[in-house]
Amino acid sequence: MEWVNNLVDYGIIGFLIVLCFVVVMLSVERILFFRSVKTDSYKSRKELELDLQKNLPFIGTVASNSPYIGLLGTVLGIMMTFYNVGTSTKIDTGRIMVNLSLALKATAVGLVVAIIAVVLYNALSGTTKKMLTRWDISNEG
């Protein structure tokens, strides 16, 4: 059953770290795009909106789902701890507490990734709304 510990450590936490890296990279790309975009060069608001919102759904999805991915890792870690307690002839409370605390690290990583993704998503969404409003103002009448 050691594979479950590896799944939590390398699979779930590794996946969350990769998701965080991707979210940060996509956010940097959006920030650079926002700095270079000329809203007055767009003839259609819909076209501008499409360009501005590129990759935002992915960032939002990571923001909303990473706590659940972390929780999955915690549940697997706790299940592993209970399995080890059930199959052991000697109960070591210290070892149980260590295993449970290590299981919770997946939730902690999931929450950190979610916080980062939510902050970036909200900042990018706000910038998108401001740019669309500026386009609307400059194209009135």
N, C-alpha and C positions, 0 to 999 in steps of 0.2 A: 504494500500500500504506500510505499515511499513515492510512487509516481504521483499521488495526489498532492503531496507537498511540493514536488517539482512543478506540477501543473499550476498551483497557486503562485509559487515564487517566480517561475519563468514564463508561464503561459499568461495568467491573468494580470499580474503586475507588469510583466513585460509588455503585454498588449496595451495596458493603460498608459504606460510611458510612451509607447509609439504613438498612440492617439494624441497624447499631449504635445508631442513633438510636431505631429502633422497639423494640429490646431494652431500652434504658434507659427509655423511656417506659412500656413494659409492666411493667417491674420496679418503677418508681415507683408505678404503679397498684396492683400487688400489695401493696407495702409499705403503702400507705395503706389498702387493704382489710384487710390483716392487723391493722392497728391498730384498726380499727373493728368487726371481727367479734366477735360474742358467741357463743362455742362452745356455751354452755348453752342457747341459743335453738334449737339444732338437735335434732330428735327422732331423726334418722337419721345414723349415721356416714358412710354413702355420700353423703348429700346434702351434708354438711360437706366431705367429701373432694372432691367435684365442684367446689364453690365455691372451695376453697383451691387446687386445681390448675389453675384456669383460666389459660391462656396459658403455662403452664410447658413444655408440649411444643414450642411455637414457639421459646422461648428456648433450649431444649436442642438443637433442630435447628440453629439459627444457630450455637450453640457448636461443634457437631460438623462443620458443613459449611463455615464461613467460611474455614478454612485451604485447603480444596480450591478454593474460588472464587478465593482469592488466588493459589494455585498455577496455576490456569488462566490468569490474567493474566500471570504470569511466563513460562509456556510460550509464550503468544502473543508476548510481548515478545522472547523469545529467538529464536523463529522469525523475527520481523521483522528482528532483528539479522543472523541468518544470511542471510536473503534480501537484505538490503542489501549485505552483504559479497560475496555471490555475484554480484550484478549490477553491482558497482562495479569499475572498472578500476584504481583506486588504493585500496590498503588502508591505512586510518588506524587504527592500534591504539588511539590515544586515544579516537577516536569509538566504536570497538567497546566499549571498557571503559565509557564513559559510557552507551551504550545498554543494556549488560548490567546495569549498576547500577540504571538506571531500571526495567528489567524486574523486578528483585527487589523493587521497592517494593510491588507488588501482593501478594506473599507477606507482606511485613512488615505491611501493613494488614490482611490476612486473619488473621494471628496476633494482632494487637492486638484485633481484634473478637472473636476466639475467646476470648481471655483474659478480656475483660470479660464476655462472655456466660456463660462457665463459672463465673466467680466469682459472678455474680448468680444463675445457675441453682442452684448449690450452696447459696447462702445462702437462697434462697426455698424450695428443697426441704427444707432442714433446719428452717426455720420451720414449714413445712407438717407435717412429721413430729411436731414438738413439740406443735403445736396438736391434732393427731389423738390423740396420746398423752394430752394433758390431757383431751380429750373422753372417751377410754376410761376414764381413772381416775375422772372425775366421774360416769360412767354405769355403773359396776360394780354388779352385783347389783341 
